[in-house]
């Protein structure tokens, strides 16, 4: 038996001929033609598709595939013939027990043929992360908004001239790819387990392939011409969302590469001050607010979670750093919130003006009837307080020392059965949280007054906040 070797970094394919007279050595060993990486961050998972043109001889052609020193999942490796008319058939796939991190394919060919084959598998160790750089104009009315993606390869394999696709979404697999790749030798029992796992992986791959085919038919995978500036093409795919980087990129093992995802040159935003203790702590914070939509020059695609850095043009050919924060996944149409924290030029005080109790109800020992002096009932020595109302009058005082008017939103949550009385035109954010807003002029002051009535004991009938007019 004679042998020819074809080598790519991190994996080797060996093509051999049988000793039969009709088979001869392969004359050429072609290199990898194409490779595509589809990277899923949610499970540290990357789907690799590569194609090669291989010359098969009539008869049986053994092929060897090795994943030594890589994080390839052996249960997911598949060989497929692009041209079914070539008379090629995959007879079987074997995992030799004495050769860890290796498998054999036996391919039968009806004739000598040069065929294109596709090898697909899952690997671990390739990840991507998004980050954003925003620069506000000096007047704080519009900003530039740039998105970037950084790909990091620690899979043990170099991928040269690869098409890169980045998936926003979460999938669930029975076992992690890295764990499978590191197992080494495969026992007979583990081979059966692998085949069960392979069914799970293949189910996902078939689902992925069907959705991909549907999108190809719909024309949503059309690529830009090579002469156009490099960009990232976005497409919807089932419950996932894919960013396709135009052209090809070389992603070397242990290297990272950063690329621009999109750029919004003049994105309008507004400024609001919010008091929301559950979200921002016990302070009034300054926020830049914009929306992920086409009207904001951000396109029509979701934004993955990532680090965001915000600057302001100081008008003197320089930038002032404002904040760095993480943003979560932002669907189309959803608000993007940039929290600049406490503003020393805007002072917020919460002041309690007055508190008292009234509407007492009493219970007499041996009786279940409650009564109240407000109803003309007489109180005895052994009577016990069974219910009452707590009253508190508050003001939210806001002073604006800025040169522009500011919009303020106050949101407070109260436990128990509470009547929220005010003339502030409040609304309920949820069943326990009133919310109200105001505008404070430059150099001005606003005092927002409200009256809380908390029903206690016998007086408590429910667990929520009701809105009432102060004189209602």
N, C-alpha and C positions, 0 to 999 in steps of 0.2 A: 504494500500500500504506500503510495506517495502522498505528500502533504504540501499545501500552500497556506500561508498565514496572512491574514488581514488584521491589522491592528489599529485600534483607536484608543486614546488615553482612557484608562479605567475599564475597558472591556475589549475582549478578543473574540473574533469569530473564526473558527477553523473549518474550512471546507475540504473534504477529502473524497476520493473516489474509491469505489470497491475494486476488488482485484479481478473482476470479470473483464473479458476481452473487449466488450463494447464500450467501456469507459476509458477515457484518457485524462491526463492532467488538465486542470484549468489553465488557460494561457495567460489570463490577466486577473489581478485582484483589485477591483475598483474601490475607491475611497467612498466615504459617506457622501451622499448627494445633498440631502436636506435634513434638517432637524428642527423640530418645533417643541417649545416648552410651554406648557399651560400650568401656571403656578397657582395653587390654592393655599392661601395662608392659614385658613381656619384649622387645617389638620396637618400642617407641615408636609404637604403633598404636592408633587409635580408630575403631571402626565407628559411623558416624552414620546414623540413620534419621530422616527427617522426613516429615511428611504435610502436604498442602495440598488444599483444595477449589478446583478450577479449572473455569470454565465453558468448554467446548469448543463450537465451532460446527461444523456439518456441513461436511465437506470436509477439507482439509489445514491443520493448525495447526503452524507452525514454533515451536519453543521454543529459546531460547539459554541456555546455562549457562556461567558464568564463575567461575574460582577464583583470580582475580588477588589477589595479596598474602596468600594463604593457603598452607597446606601440604597441601592436598587432593591426593590421588593421582588423576590424570585417568583412569587405566586402570580404576579401580574404580567410577566413577560409573554408576549405573543408575537407570532410570525404570521404575516398575511401576504398573499400574492396580489399585487395590484391588477394584473391582467389574468383573469380566469381562463382565457382562451389559450394560455400557454401550455396547458397539459401538465401542470404542477400540482402535487398533492402532498400535504403534510401528513405523514404516516403516524408519527407518535412523538411525544415529548417525554424524556426521561431525566430524572435527577439521580446521578450516580452517588451511591452512599459513600464511596471512598474518595470522592473529589468534591469537597465543600465549595459552595459558591460557584456552581457550574451546572449547566444543563445541556442535553443533546436534542437536536431536532433531526429527524430522518425525512428527507424530501425525495419523493419519487417523481421523475420527469419522463414523459412519453417520448421526448426527443431532445436533441441539443437545442438549447434556447437561452437567449439573453433576456432576463426578466427583471422587472422592478419589484422589490419586496419592501414591505413596511414592517418595522419592528416597533412595538409599543410596550411601555412599561411605566410603572410608578417608581419614583425615587423620592428620597427625603433629603433635607439639608439645603434646599434652595428656597429662599424666602424673599419677600418684597415688602417694602414699607413706603408709605406716602408721607410727604411733608409739604408745607405751604409757606410761602413768603408773601406778605401783604405790606403795601406801603401806602399810607394815607396822604392826601394832599394837605398843604398847610391849613386850609380852611376846614378840614375834617368833614368833607361832603362826599368825595369819591375816593376810591383806592384802586391800585393795581393788585391783582390776586393771581399769583402763579402757583401751580401745582407741580410737584415732582414725584417721581417714584425711584426708589433705590433697590436694586436687586443684589442679593448676597448669595454666593454659591459656596457651600461647604459640603457638597455631595460626594466629593472624591473624584469627580469627572469634569473635564473641560468640555464646554459646548461652544464650538466655533461656528460663526455665521448662522446663528439660530434665530428663528422667528419666536418672539416672546409674546405670550398672552398672560395677562394678570387677572385673576378671578376674585371678585368680591362676593362672598357668600360662605356658607358653612355646610360641610358634608360630614357624614358619620360613617366610619369604617369599623369593622370588628376589631382589627388590630392595627397598631401604628406601623408605618412603613419602616422606620428606622429599626424597630425591634426585630422585624422579619429579616432585614438585611444583615443584622449583626449575628444571627443565630449560627452561621457557619454550616457544619455538616448537617444533613437532613436524614433523620431516622425514617424507618418505614411508617411508623405511626404519624410522625410529623408530616410525611409526604401526603398522607390522607387528609390531615388537617389543612395543609396548604391548598389542596384541591377544593376543600370546602370554602376556605378563604378566597380562593380564586373565583368561585361562583359569586361571592359578594362583590368582589372588585369588578368582575365582568358585568354584573348587573348594573353597577354604576356607569361603567364605560359605555354600555349599550344605551343607557338613558342619555348620557352625554352626547353620544354619536347621533342619536335620533334628533335631539334638539339642535345639534350643530347642522345636520343636514337640512332641517327645516329652515334654519336661518340662511343657509347658503342659497336655497331655492328662492327665498324671499329677497335675496340680493343684499343682505345686510353685512356681508363679509367682503365687500368690494374694497380693494386696496388702492391707495393713491399711487401715482406714477413715481418712478425712481427719481425724477428730476425735482419733484416737489420737496419742500422742507420737511424734515422728519417730524412726525406727529404720532400721537397715540389715538387709534381708532377705537371708539366705544360701541358696544352692542349689547342688547338684551339677550339673555339666553336662559330660558326656563326660569328657575328661581334664583339664578346667579346673574352676575353682570360681569362682562369681560372687557378689559382694556387691551387692545392689540397694538403693540409697538410697531410702527411702520418699518419696513425694511428688515435688516438682519443685524444682530448684535453678537459679539463674542463675549461669553461669560465664562471666565476662567475659574478653576477651583481655587477657593480661599480669597477671591477678589470680590469687590463690590463695584457696581456701576450705577450712576445717578442720571436720570433723564427727565426732561420736562414733559409733563402730562397735558397741561393746558395753560392758557394765559388769558385772564380777563383784564383788559387795559384800563377801563374806566367803570368800575363797579360802584353803583350808588349804595350808600348805607345811611342809617340814622342812628342817633345817640339817645339812649334812654338810661335813666337811673332807676334801679330796682332795689327794693327791700324785700328779700325772700329768704328768711333764715334757713329754711330747709335746703336751699340750693347754694347760697352764697355766704352763709354765716350771719351773725348778728351785726350787719353793717349795710349801709347803702352803698351800692357799687355802681360804677360807670361801665356801660356796655356799648360796643359797636354792634349793630344788628344789620344783617343783609340776608338775602334769600338765594338759595341755589336754584335759579331758574334762568330761562333765556332772557328775560327782561333785565336781569342783572349782569348780562354778558358773561355768564358762567356756563352756558350750554344747557343741555337737557339730560345730563347723566348724574347718577349718584356720586358722592365724594366719599372715598374710604376714610376710615379713621387714621389720624396721623398727627404729627407735631406741627403747630402753627406758630410762626413768628411774625409779630406786627410791629411796623415802624411808622414814623411820621416824617414827611419831608419838612425840614425846619425852615425852608425858604432861603437858606444860605448855602445851597449845594451840599447839604449834609442830611443825615438821617438821625432821628431820635428814636431810641428803642422804647417801645411801650409795654409789650407783654409777650411771653411765650407760654403756650398752653397746648393741651391735647384736645382735639375735636373728635367726636364719635362719628360713626357712619351717618352721612347726611343724604337722605333721599331727595329726589327732585321735588322742588316746591317747599322744602322745609327750611326753617330759619337757622342761620349760622350765628352763634353768639360768641363774641370775643369779650372776655371779662378783663377790664383794666383795673379792677379792684377799687379801693377807697380813693375818693377824690378830695384832697385837702381844701379845695375851693368851694366845696358844697358840704354844708354842715347839717346833719340830721340828728334831732333829739326827740326822744319819746318821753313825755311828761304826764304823770298821773295827777289830775287836778283834785279828785275827790273820790271817796269810797264810802259806802254805807250798806246796811242790811234792812230789809223790811219784808212784809208779807209772810209773817211767821205763822206756822201751823203747829198745833200741839196734839199729843196723844195722851189720853188718860189711861192709867193702868187698869187692865181688865176690860177696856173698851177698844173697839177697832175704828171708832168714828173719830175723824180729825176735825178740829175746829180752830177758829182764828179770832183774836180780839177785833180784827178789822170787820168781822161779821157780827160783832156785838156779843160774842161769847165771853164768859168769865173764866179767868185763869186761876187754877188752884196750885197749892204748894207742890204737890207731887206730879204735876203735869210735866211732860218732857217735850222738848222741841223736836218736831218731826220734819219740818220743812221750812225753807226760807229762800229769799232772793238776795244775791250779792250784786251790788251796783258799783261800777267803776267808770269814771269819766276820764278820757285820755285826749291828748292832742299830739299829733305828729308835726313837729316844727321843722321847717326846711328853709335854710338860708342859702341863696345863690350868689356867690361872689364872682362868678364868671361874667364875660362880656356878651354872652348869648343867653337867650331863654333856654330852660331845660325842661324836659318831660320826666315826670316822676311817677313810678308805680309802687304802691304799697300793698303787700300781700301778707296777712297774718292768719295763723291757724289757732283755733280755740277748741278745747275739749269740753264735752258735756252738752247740756241743753242751754244754748246761749241765744239771746236776742241781741242783734247788732243794730243799734239805733243811731242814725246819722242823716245828715242832709248832703252827703258826698256822692250820691248816685252810685253806690257800690254794686258789684255783681259777685256772684258766688263762683269761685274757681272750682271748688268741690264742696261737698256737704258740710265741711267744717272751716272753710277758708274764704272769708270775704276779701275782695280786691277792689281798690279804687285808685284813681289817677288824678294828677293835677299838672299844671304848668307854672313854673316859677320864673318871673321876669328877671333880667340882669340886675343884680344888686338888690333884689326883692326878697320877701319872706312870705311863707304860707304856713298857716296853722290849721291843720286838718283835725277837726274835733269829732269824737264819737263816744257813745255811751254803751257799755256792756252790761247786760243783765243776765247773770248766770243762775238758773233755777236749781236749787239744791233739795235733796231729800224728797219729801212728799211732793214738792212742787215740780220735780224733774219728771217729765213725761216722755222724753225722747233723747236722742244723742245726735244733735246736729245744730247748725246755726241758722237762724231765720233773720231776714233783713226787714227792718221796720224803720219808718220815719221817726225822727226824734220826738216830734209832737203828735205822733199818730196814736 
